[in-house]
Amino acid sequence: MQHVVIVTGLGDHTDYIERATKKWPQRHGLQPHVFAFGWEGEVSLYKDHYNEFLNHIRELVQDGPVVLIGISAGASAVMNAARDMPAEVSFVINICGRVRPGRRGLWSFKSFPLHWRSVDSVDLPKLDAAKILTFRSLLDESVPPSTVTVAGATNKRLFIPGHVPSIFWTLYRNDRAIAAFVASS
């Protein structure tokens, strides 16, 4: 069974992720572990939250490298972890998440400084693009598609408008694409 750590977006909602992925072990041999990053709070808390996330990964890698999935804001956290723990991370999947600075969407979420600290920490050239899969929305009001893709990675466009609908679609209906990418090693 392949461990998959799924990092939440800004709301740190876990229920819908757990519902969407509950059949992944039987269908795909992927064991999901949802990690709520705790995006609310002062920027001074970033290192504590990030270290807690890395420790969660360390607990799971005893069974082998893990797959990381970042949903929206969680994408920057998984990219940073892949950079800091390359031997422990087999694949990284970004579902509608910003992984580089750029123009801001309709909602800039200025009240989440931990998120912006995480985005500013991403160093894409230090990542193995062949291990990255991204999903971007057709029309995303929150995360501009140009800030989601990674050069040299497998970048998929979703023909669904909207940030939240695209995330739900990917988790509920694109699980086969995720499983196929993970199995491609």
N, C-alpha and C positions, 0 to 999 in steps of 0.2 A: 504494500500500500504506500503510495507516494503522499507525503505530507504537503499540504498547501496552506500557507498562511495568507489570509485575506485581510487587508487593512482597510478600515472604514474611511468614509469621507468625513466632511466637516461636522455633520450631525452625530457622528459616532453611533449610528443606528446599526444594530446587529441582527434584529429579528428577521428582516426581509432577506438578508444574506444567508442566514441559517436555513430559512425555508427554501430558498432557491437552490442551495447546494446540498440539501440533506440526502439526495439520491446519488450524488457523485461517487460515493464509495462503491456502490453496487454497479452503477453504469460504467464508470471509468477507472476505478481503482485509485481515486483521488480522495484523500481524507482531509476535509476542510477544517481549519482552525481560524475562527474569526477573532481579530485583534482590534479592539477599539483604542485608537491612538490617544484620544483625549485632546482634541484640537483646541478646546477652549482654554484660555489661561494666558498668563504672561509669557513673553518670549523667553524669559530666563528659565522657564520650565522645559524648554525644548530638549536639552541634553538629557534630562531625567527621563522624559517620555521616550526619547529615541533609544536610550540604553535599556529601558525596560523591554522595548520591542526587540532589540538585539539579543537580550537574554532569553526571550521567548523562542527565538530562532535557535539559539544554542541548545535549548532543552530538546528540540525536535530533531536536530541533526545527528543525534546519536544513532538514528536509523538510516542515515544517508542524507544527501543534499535535499533541500526543500525547494518548492516552487513558491514564489511570492506573487500575490495579486494585489494591486493597489486600485481601489475604487475612488475616483475623483481625487480628493486631497491626499488619499493614501498612496497615490502613485509616486509622489516625490519621496515618501518614506521608503518604499520598496526599492526605488532606484538607488537611494543612498545606502541601504543595507546591502544591495548587490555589489556596490563599489567597495564597501568596507568588509564584506565577507564573501569574496568571489568563490572560494572553494566550497562554501556551505550552501550556495544558491545555484540551483540547476537552471531555472528559468525565471523570467520576470514578465508579468503581464500587467499592462496599464489599461484600465477601463475608464476612458473619458477623464483622464487626469492630467493636470498641468505638470510638466517636467522641466520647464525652462521659463524664465521671465519673458515677457512679451506684452502685447497689448492686453488689456483686461477685458473680460466679457461684460455683459450688461450689469451683472452683479459682481463687484470686485471683492466682496467678503473682507473688507478692511479690518473687521473686528476679530480676525483670526490670525494674529501675528505668528503663532507657531507654524501655521501653514506656509506663510511667506518665508519664514526662516528655513523651512524644509526645502521649498522650491529653490531658494538661493543657494542651498548646499549641494544641489544636484550637479554632478560633473560628468556629463554624457560621454566625453571622449575616453573616460576611464572605464567604461562599461563595454562588455562584449555584445555588440548589437545583434549578433546571431542568436543570442539567448533571450531576445526581447520581442514580445508581441504587443502591439498597441491596437486599441479600438477607439475610433473617434466618431463623434456624431456628425450627421449631415449638417445640421444647424444647431449649434450649442450656444445657448444664451449665457452660460457661465464660464465655460472653458473654451477659448478659441482653438479650433482644430490645429492651427499652426504651432501651438504650444504642447501638443500631445504626441506627435510623431517623433520618431528617432531615426536618423539617417542610418541606413544599412539594416534596420530591423524589419520584421514582418509587420507592416502597418495596414490595418484593415479599416475601411470606411463602413459605417453603419448607415443604411438608408432610412434612418428614423430621425425625425426632428426632435430636438430637445435633449437636455442633459440627463434628467432623471429617467425619461422613457428609454433612452439609449442604454443606460446602466442596467435597468430592469431587463430589457431585451437580451443583453449580453449574458447576464447571469442565468436567466430562465430559458433562453432559446439558443444561445451560442455556446453552450457547454461542450458540445461536440468539437467545435473549432478549438476551444481551449485544450481539451483532452488530446486532440490530434497534434497540436503544437508540442505539448509536453511529451507525447510519445515519439516525437520525431528525432529524439536523441540517438 
